[in-house]
Amino acid sequence: MLRHWIGLGLLWFCLVGVSSPAWAGHDFAVYGEIPLNQGLGIPLDLGNGMGHGIVYYQYTDQKHVGLGNQLRVGYNTETVWLNWDIGATSGRSFVISPYIKGQFGFAEMTPDYIKGGVHLQELSFLSMYGEAGLEMQWNMVSHLFLTGRVAFRYWFFLHSPASEQAGFVLPQNSPALRSSATLSWRQMNTWVLRGRLREGFRAWFRVSLRRRFLQRSWGGFKTSIQDERNVGFTNNPNVRVMGQMEGAVRVHSRIAIALDASAGTGWFADDLNRFKIGGDNDYIPMLSGTYFAEFAVDSFFLAHLRLMFVPWMWWRITPQVDIAWLPDPLRTGDNNESRWVVGIGLNLDFYIRDNMRIHVKLAYSPNAPRPERDGGVKVMVGFVGYWW
């Protein structure tokens, strides 16, 4: 499966690298994960390390963001989207963005159901949806934005061979409404030292309301409902709040320190709506050395401390420490049980050009819950580029 992601990535790289018209912008990334537990004496269980990866691509029909109406088309592993940013010019404070979006296979859940560090195939299934929505953004004052979003979604769920054989009860196919309001402050300069460092401050706070109109208890088996996490929420919409802030300071012309903290809580959630934590990429809240989307929790606190060091212009070295507080990390249904999980990462970026880099991350979690011995070790290898 890892070769599949690498093959897709090379295909996208060829397509983008051969032709890049002046009126278009391209953003591209491909990552693959490799677990190393066994080689370091930590038992290699059936988690979702080997074969997992990301292929990301976005096309924008304007050479420079902010010069006019923009059409954006994107693909992220199993997600496709099309956005039209109406009137998105630098002189307008209000922008409306109609969009359509679809996610197939891994929508809000990976097919690798991880419970206590073990992949349980009989609890795995496929989830997907189609969505149409409208996003409205208002630049209230300099750096301060208010964003509202409302969307209609239709959910579909399919068995995996193992879950169908076990008699697993799926969530019910259903229409759904989703809405959110986000207040954000953006004053982060990411183009320091030709894009190697960052400095400034950003923060956002979001309130979301989600409702599937057809719901039933799911997650157990036809003979008996065993998963208490997905029972008893059928008459209530999911409400959740989440916030994040990041500050970055340059302490030297080639060194910066960044602290990033986020937290969230929710009510009346099932596993589809719970916060997904884990993995070694920025597409969901990251916790170094853990499996992708390993933890599905009702509340969380997560912090990252990073030191960005550019010893030469073509190299960037970024050690990081992650710490997370997670209730019910083993998915037993008992939110009174909680755990602090630590992750340590070393990020190495080699810049082929200013707009292209190869990324390698060595990641280790000393106390991620595992069936035989706590801890996890992984390597992430990737390529990131953009053409504008």
C-alpha positions in Angstrom: 0.0 0.0 0.0 2.9 2.3 0.7 4.1 1.8 -2.9 0.6 2.8 -4.0 0.9 6.3 -2.3 4.4 6.8 -3.6 3.3 6.0 -7.1 0.4 8.4 -6.9 2.8 11.1 -5.6 5.3 10.6 -8.4 2.4 10.8 -10.9 1.2 14.1 -9.5 4.8 15.4 -9.4 5.3 14.7 -13.0 2.0 16.3 -14.0 2.7 19.4 -12.0 6.4 19.7 -12.8 6.0 19.3 -16.6 3.5 22.1 -16.9 2.8 25.1 -14.6 1.0 27.9 -16.5 1.6 31.5 -15.2 -2.1 32.0 -14.5 -2.4 28.9 -12.2 -1.1 27.9 -8.8 -0.3 24.4 -7.6 0.3 23.0 -4.1 1.5 19.4 -3.8 2.6 17.1 -1.0 3.1 13.3 -0.6 3.9 11.5 2.6 4.4 7.9 3.6 4.8 6.3 7.1 7.0 3.4 8.1 6.8 1.8 11.6 10.1 0.8 13.3 8.9 -0.7 16.5 10.2 -4.2 15.8 13.7 -3.1 15.1 14.0 -1.4 18.4 12.6 -4.2 20.6 9.1 -2.8 20.8 6.6 -5.4 19.5 5.2 -4.5 16.1 1.4 -5.0 16.4 -1.3 -4.6 13.7 -1.5 -0.8 13.9 -1.9 1.5 10.9 1.8 2.4 10.4 2.9 0.6 7.3 1.2 1.6 4.1 -0.4 4.8 5.4 0.3 8.0 3.7 -1.0 11.3 2.2 -1.2 12.6 -1.3 -2.3 16.3 -1.4 -2.8 18.5 -4.4 -4.6 21.8 -4.9 -5.0 23.9 -8.1 -5.9 27.6 -7.9 -6.8 29.6 -11.1 -5.1 32.8 -10.0 -1.3 33.4 -9.9 -1.6 35.4 -6.7 -4.1 34.9 -3.9 -6.3 38.0 -3.4 -6.4 39.3 -7.0 -9.9 38.2 -7.9 -12.5 35.5 -7.9 -10.7 32.2 -7.4 -11.6 28.6 -8.3 -9.8 26.0 -6.1 -9.8 22.3 -6.8 -8.2 19.9 -4.4 -7.5 16.3 -3.5 -6.2 15.0 -0.2 -5.8 11.2 -0.1 -9.5 10.4 0.0 -11.0 13.9 0.0 -11.9 15.9 -3.1 -13.3 19.5 -3.1 -14.1 22.4 -5.4 -14.4 26.0 -3.9 -15.3 29.2 -5.6 -14.2 32.2 -3.6 -16.5 35.0 -4.8 -14.9 38.4 -4.8 -11.8 37.2 -3.0 -9.7 40.4 -3.7 -7.4 42.1 -1.4 -9.7 45.2 -1.2 -12.8 43.3 0.0 -13.5 42.6 3.6 -16.3 40.1 2.9 -16.0 36.9 0.8 -18.5 34.2 0.0 -17.3 30.7 -0.9 -19.8 28.1 -2.2 -18.2 24.7 -2.3 -18.8 21.0 -3.0 -16.8 18.3 -1.2 -16.7 14.5 -1.1 -14.8 12.0 1.1 -14.6 8.3 0.3 -13.5 5.4 2.4 -12.0 7.2 5.5 -14.6 9.9 6.2 -14.0 11.0 9.8 -12.9 7.4 10.6 -10.0 5.3 9.3 -10.8 1.7 8.5 -8.1 0.8 11.0 -10.0 0.7 14.3 -7.4 1.1 17.0 -8.3 0.1 20.5 -5.6 -0.1 23.1 -2.9 -0.1 20.5 -4.5 -3.1 18.6 -6.1 -3.0 15.2 -9.5 -4.8 15.4 -10.5 -5.7 11.9 -14.0 -6.8 13.0 -14.7 -3.2 14.1 -13.6 -1.6 10.9 -15.9 -0.2 8.2 -15.9 2.3 5.3 -17.5 5.8 5.7 -18.1 8.4 3.0 -20.2 11.4 2.2 -21.1 14.1 -0.3 -21.4 17.7 0.9 -22.5 21.1 -0.5 -21.9 24.2 1.6 -21.4 27.9 1.9 -18.6 29.7 3.7 -18.7 33.4 4.6 -15.7 35.3 5.8 -15.7 38.8 7.2 -12.4 40.7 7.8 -13.7 42.7 10.8 -10.5 44.7 11.4 -6.9 44.2 10.5 -5.9 40.5 11.3 -9.3 39.7 12.9 -11.7 37.4 10.9 -15.1 36.0 11.5 -16.0 32.9 9.4 -19.3 31.1 9.3 -20.1 27.9 7.5 -23.3 25.9 6.8 -23.4 22.7 4.8 -25.7 19.9 3.8 -24.1 16.4 3.9 -25.3 12.9 3.1 -23.5 10.0 4.8 -23.0 6.4 3.4 -21.5 3.5 5.3 -20.2 0.1 4.1 -18.9 -3.0 5.8 -15.4 -4.3 5.5 -15.3 -8.1 4.9 -14.2 -8.7 8.6 -17.0 -6.5 10.1 -19.7 -8.0 7.9 -18.7 -11.5 8.9 -18.8 -10.5 12.6 -22.2 -9.0 12.3 -21.1 -5.4 13.1 -23.9 -2.8 13.3 -23.1 0.1 11.0 -24.2 3.7 11.6 -27.3 4.5 9.6 -27.1 6.2 6.2 -28.4 9.7 6.7 -28.7 13.3 5.6 -27.0 15.8 7.9 -26.6 19.5 8.6 -23.3 21.0 9.8 -22.6 24.6 10.8 -19.8 26.5 12.5 -18.7 29.9 13.5 -14.9 30.7 13.8 -13.2 33.8 15.2 -9.6 34.0 14.2 -6.6 36.3 14.6 -3.9 35.9 11.9 -0.6 37.7 12.2 1.9 34.9 11.4 4.7 35.5 8.9 5.6 32.2 7.4 8.1 33.7 4.8 11.0 34.3 7.2 14.4 33.4 5.9 12.9 32.4 2.5 10.2 30.3 4.1 12.4 28.3 6.4 11.3 30.0 9.6 8.1 31.7 11.0 7.3 34.4 13.5 4.2 36.0 14.8 1.0 35.0 16.5 -2.2 33.3 15.3 -5.3 32.0 17.2 -8.8 30.8 16.5 -11.9 29.7 18.4 -14.7 27.7 16.8 -18.2 26.6 17.8 -19.8 23.8 15.8 -23.2 22.2 15.6 -23.7 18.9 13.7 -26.8 16.8 13.2 -27.4 13.5 11.4 -31.1 13.2 11.0 -31.2 9.3 11.0 -29.2 7.9 13.9 -29.1 4.6 15.7 -26.8 2.9 18.2 -23.9 1.3 16.4 -20.4 -0.1 16.9 -21.4 -3.4 18.6 -22.7 -6.6 17.1 -26.2 -7.8 16.2 -26.2 -10.2 19.1 -25.4 -7.5 21.7 -24.4 -3.9 21.7 -20.9 -3.9 23.3 -19.6 -0.5 22.4 -20.9 2.0 25.0 -19.2 4.9 23.2 -21.8 4.9 20.4 -25.0 4.3 22.2 -27.6 6.8 23.6 -27.0 10.0 21.6 -29.7 9.5 18.9 -32.0 12.5 19.8 -29.3 15.1 20.3 -27.2 17.1 17.9 -23.4 17.1 18.4 -22.1 20.4 19.9 -18.4 21.1 20.1 -16.0 23.9 20.8 -12.3 24.0 19.9 -9.5 26.6 20.1 -5.9 26.8 19.0 -3.1 29.4 19.3 0.5 29.5 18.2 3.3 31.9 18.9 6.6 31.9 17.1 9.7 34.0 18.0 13.0 34.4 16.3 15.8 34.2 18.8 18.5 34.3 16.1 18.6 35.1 12.4 18.5 31.3 11.8 16.7 30.0 14.9 13.0 30.3 16.0 11.0 28.8 18.8 7.3 28.0 18.4 4.7 27.0 21.0 1.4 25.6 19.6 -1.5 24.7 22.0 -5.0 23.5 21.2 -8.0 22.1 23.1 -11.5 21.0 22.5 -14.6 19.5 24.1 -17.9 18.2 22.7 -21.3 16.8 23.8 -23.5 14.1 22.3 -20.7 12.7 20.1 -20.2 9.3 18.5 -16.9 8.2 17.0 -17.8 9.9 13.8 -17.9 13.3 15.5 -15.2 12.8 18.2 -11.9 14.6 17.9 -9.3 12.5 16.1 -5.8 12.7 17.6 -2.6 11.0 16.5 -0.1 10.5 13.7 2.8 12.4 12.3 1.4 15.0 9.9 -0.5 18.3 10.2 -3.8 17.2 8.7 -5.2 16.3 12.1 -3.9 17.2 15.6 -0.5 15.6 15.6 1.0 13.4 18.4 4.4 12.1 17.4 5.0 8.4 17.3 1.3 7.4 17.4 -0.9 5.9 14.8 -2.9 8.1 12.5 -6.2 9.0 14.1 -5.5 6.5 16.9 -7.4 8.4 19.6 -11.1 9.3 19.2 -11.9 11.4 22.2 -14.7 13.8 23.5 -12.2 16.3 24.9 -8.4 16.9 24.6 -5.5 19.2 25.3 -2.5 19.1 23.0 0.7 21.2 22.9 3.7 21.3 20.7 7.1 22.9 21.4 9.3 23.3 18.4 12.8 24.6 17.8 13.4 25.5 14.1 17.1 25.7 13.2 18.5 26.6 9.8 22.3 25.8 9.9 22.5 26.1 6.1 20.0 27.6 3.7 19.1 24.2 2.2 18.6 22.4 5.5 16.1 23.0 8.3 16.2 20.9 11.6 13.2 21.0 13.8 13.1 19.0 17.0 9.7 19.0 18.7 8.0 17.7 21.9 4.3 17.0 22.0 2.2 16.4 25.1 -1.5 15.5 25.1 -4.2 14.9 27.7 -6.7 12.3 26.5 -9.8 10.9 28.2 -10.6 7.2 27.5 -7.6 6.7 25.3 -8.2 2.9 25.0 -11.8 3.3 23.8 -13.3 1.4 26.7 -16.3 3.9 27.2 -15.0 5.2 30.5 -14.2 8.9 30.2 -13.1 8.9 33.9 -10.0 7.1 32.7 -7.5 9.6 31.2 -3.8 9.6 30.2 -1.0 12.0 29.4 0.7 10.9 26.2 4.1 12.3 25.1 5.6 12.4 21.7 9.1 13.3 20.5 9.9 14.2 16.9 12.9 15.2 14.8 12.0 16.9 11.5 14.6 17.2 8.8 13.8 19.3 5.7 16.1 19.4 2.7 15.3 22.2 0.2 15.8 21.3 -3.4 14.6 24.8 -4.3 12.8 27.5 -2.3 9.5 26.0 -3.4 10.4 22.3 -3.1 11.7 20.3 -0.1 12.1 16.7 1.0 10.8 16.0 4.5 11.9 13.3 6.9 10.5 12.9 10.4 11.7 10.5 13.1 9.0 10.1 15.7 8.9 8.3 19.1 6.2 8.1 21.8 7.5 6.5 25.0 4.1 5.8 26.5 1.6 5.4 23.7 -0.7 2.5 24.8 0.3 -0.8 23.2 -0.8 -4.3 24.0 2.6 -5.7 25.0 4.7 -2.7 25.7 3.9 1.0 25.6 5.6 3.1 23.0 5.8 3.6 19.3 8.5 4.5 16.8 7.9 5.7 13.2 9.6 7.4 10.2 7.7 9.8 7.9 9.1 10.5 4.5 7.6 13.1 2.2 7.9 15.7 -0.5 6.3 19.2 -0.4 6.2 21.7 -3.2 4.3 24.6 -4.7 4.4 26.4 -8.0 3.0 29.9 -8.3 
